[in-house]
């Protein structure tokens, strides 16, 4: 088998997939747990979804668990979501379960892709497309361009909705804050697991026309607490934002 055939197979397949995702229903920035859960439920409902992850791996901080002890904690409210993804749970205390962090992220990633979501890793959302004060797309570039500080122009895609699932930095919302002034990113507070988890559902919402926020990005925008290695709220946030988006697209 010649090396050029292998190269051709990779290049042709990749660019076919990229071209087919230049116009999507939803573009998700960030392939952490909340972003992938959001994408999974949207795709399961028949929506065309692309996820753009700036890093090499998917999963955000979940695979590392807490301080590189690769186990996570989820609460009773998120148990059904974990079971839907086929994740093994071990009861630790009343209302609390532990799970293997790598299994959890692998299971979520696998089922999300099988639901029809295309995940593009090593691509950053560096800007948004705005028309008539509404976000109508995402501006993309290779993550390596930013790392190497190269002056390379990006490319844009069209989407009905953009989701900021970039975690603590809430990168897309900060871009919108800077470019349009339509929102204010308060920044996250110190760790307080109980309060941070409770705030996530309330903070998961549409923060600017066409821009939704979920997961840790939602708490960062609202100025709520971070919560550490308990992930039930992240999963619930991803599911909630998918429901909000489906309702929005239905009425559009």
C-alpha positions in Angstrom: 0.0 0.0 0.0 1.5 3.3 -1.1 1.8 6.2 1.4 0.2 8.6 -1.0 -3.0 6.6 -1.1 -3.2 6.7 2.7 -2.7 10.5 2.5 -5.3 10.9 -0.2 -7.8 8.9 1.8 -7.4 11.1 4.9 -7.4 14.4 3.0 -10.4 13.7 0.8 -12.5 12.3 3.7 -11.6 15.2 6.0 -12.4 17.9 3.5 -15.6 16.3 2.5 -16.7 16.3 6.1 -15.6 19.9 6.6 -17.4 21.1 3.5 -20.6 19.4 4.6 -20.5 21.2 7.9 -20.1 24.8 6.6 -23.8 25.4 7.1 -25.3 23.7 10.2 -28.2 24.2 12.6 -25.9 24.5 15.7 -22.2 25.1 16.1 -20.8 24.2 19.5 -17.6 25.7 20.7 -16.0 23.2 23.1 -16.1 19.4 23.3 -16.2 19.1 27.1 -19.0 17.2 28.8 -21.7 19.9 28.6 -20.9 20.7 24.9 -21.0 17.1 23.9 -24.2 16.3 25.8 -25.8 19.3 24.2 -24.7 18.1 20.8 -25.9 14.6 21.4 -29.4 15.6 22.3 -29.7 18.0 19.4 -28.5 15.5 16.9 -30.8 12.8 18.4 -33.6 15.2 17.6 -32.6 15.5 14.0 -30.6 18.7 14.1 -27.3 19.1 12.2 -24.5 19.8 14.7 -20.8 20.4 14.5 -18.5 20.7 17.5 -15.2 22.6 17.3 -12.6 21.8 20.0 -9.4 23.8 20.2 -7.4 21.0 21.9 -6.1 17.7 20.6 -8.4 15.7 22.9 -12.1 16.0 23.7 -13.5 16.0 27.2 -12.3 19.2 28.7 -11.1 18.6 32.3 -13.3 15.5 32.8 -10.7 12.8 31.9 -8.4 14.1 34.6 -11.0 13.7 37.3 -10.0 15.6 40.5 -6.3 16.5 40.7 -5.5 13.7 38.2 -7.3 11.1 40.3 -9.4 10.0 37.3 -12.7 9.4 38.9 -15.6 11.8 39.0 -18.7 12.4 41.2 -22.2 12.9 39.9 -25.4 13.4 41.8 -28.8 11.6 41.6 -30.3 14.2 39.3 -27.8 13.4 36.5 -27.9 9.6 37.0 -30.4 9.0 34.1 -28.1 10.9 31.7 -25.1 8.8 32.7 -27.2 5.7 32.2 -28.3 6.8 28.8 -24.6 7.0 27.7 -24.0 3.5 29.2 -21.7 4.7 32.0 -21.0 2.4 35.0 -22.0 4.1 38.2 -21.0 3.2 41.8 -23.1 4.5 44.6 -20.9 6.3 47.1 -23.4 7.9 49.5 -27.1 8.9 49.4 -27.6 10.8 46.2 -24.0 10.6 45.1 -22.2 8.2 42.6 -18.7 7.8 41.3 -17.7 6.9 37.8 -14.5 6.3 35.9 -13.6 9.6 34.3 -12.1 8.1 31.1 -15.0 5.7 30.7 -17.4 8.6 31.1 -15.8 10.8 28.5 -15.2 8.0 26.1 -18.8 6.8 26.4 -20.2 10.3 25.9 -17.9 11.0 22.9 -18.7 7.7 21.2 -22.5 8.0 21.5 -22.4 11.7 20.5 -20.5 10.8 17.2 -22.8 7.9 16.6 -25.8 10.3 17.0 -24.5 12.1 13.9 -22.4 14.9 15.4 -19.1 15.8 13.7 -16.3 16.8 16.1 -13.5 18.8 14.7 -10.6 18.9 17.1 -7.6 21.3 16.9 -9.9 24.0 15.5 -10.7 27.2 17.5 -13.7 29.5 17.3 -11.8 32.8 17.2 -14.8 35.0 16.3 -18.5 35.0 15.5 -20.5 36.2 12.5 -23.0 38.9 13.4 -25.8 40.1 11.2 -28.5 42.6 12.4 -27.3 42.2 16.0 -27.7 38.4 15.9 -25.0 35.7 15.9 -25.4 33.8 12.6 -22.1 31.8 12.4 -18.7 31.0 13.8 -15.2 32.1 12.6 -12.7 29.2 12.7 -8.9 28.8 12.6 -6.4 26.0 13.3 -5.5 26.1 17.0 -1.8 25.8 15.9 -2.1 29.2 14.3 -2.9 30.8 17.6 -0.2 28.8 19.5 2.4 29.8 17.0 1.2 33.4 16.9 0.9 33.3 13.1 -1.0 36.0 11.1 -3.3 33.7 9.2 -6.9 34.7 8.2 -9.7 32.4 9.4 -12.7 30.9 7.6 -16.3 31.2 8.6 -19.3 28.9 8.8 -23.0 29.6 8.9 -25.2 28.4 11.8 -28.6 29.2 13.2 -27.2 29.0 16.8 -23.8 29.1 18.4 -23.2 27.5 21.8 -20.4 28.6 24.1 -19.3 25.5 25.9 -15.6 26.6 26.3 -15.5 26.2 30.1 -14.0 28.5 32.6 -12.8 31.0 30.0 -16.2 31.5 28.3 -14.2 32.4 25.2 -17.1 33.0 22.7 -19.0 35.1 25.2 -15.9 37.2 25.8 -15.6 37.7 22.1 -19.2 38.9 21.8 -18.7 41.1 24.9 -15.8 42.8 23.1 -17.2 43.0 19.7 -20.9 43.9 20.3 -21.1 44.9 23.9 -24.4 43.0 24.2 -23.4 40.9 27.2 -21.2 41.2 30.2 -18.9 38.4 31.4 -18.7 38.6 35.2 -16.0 35.9 35.6 -16.3 32.9 37.9 -16.1 33.0 41.7 -14.1 30.6 43.9 -14.9 26.9 44.3 -18.2 26.2 46.1 -19.5 22.9 44.8 -23.0 23.1 46.2 -23.7 26.7 45.1 -22.0 26.2 41.7 -24.0 23.2 40.9 -27.3 24.8 41.8 -26.5 27.9 39.8 -25.7 26.0 36.6 -29.3 25.3 35.5 -30.3 29.0 36.0 -27.2 30.3 34.2 -27.7 28.0 31.2 -29.6 30.2 28.7 -29.5 32.3 25.6 -27.3 35.3 26.5 -27.4 37.1 23.2 -29.5 36.6 20.1 -28.3 33.3 18.5 -25.7 32.6 21.3 -26.4 30.1 24.1 -24.1 29.2 27.0 -23.8 26.0 29.0 -21.5 24.3 31.5 -18.8 26.2 33.3 -19.0 28.9 30.7 -22.5 29.7 31.9 -21.3 30.1 35.5 -18.4 32.2 34.4 -20.6 34.6 32.4 -23.0 34.9 35.3 -20.3 35.3 38.0 -21.2 32.1 39.9 -19.0 29.7 41.7 -16.9 26.9 40.1 -17.6 23.4 41.5 -14.6 21.1 41.0 -14.8 17.5 40.0 -18.5 17.0 40.4 -20.0 16.8 36.9 -23.8 16.3 37.3 -24.5 19.9 36.7 -22.4 20.0 33.6 -24.4 17.1 32.1 -27.8 18.6 33.1 -26.7 22.0 31.7 -25.9 20.4 28.3 -29.3 18.7 28.2 -31.1 21.8 29.2 -29.4 24.0 26.6 -30.3 21.5 23.9 -34.0 21.7 24.9 -33.8 25.5 24.8 -32.2 25.5 21.4 -34.7 23.0 20.0 -37.6 25.2 21.2 -35.9 28.2 19.7 -35.3 26.5 16.3 -38.9 25.2 16.3 -40.3 28.8 16.6 -37.8 30.4 14.2 
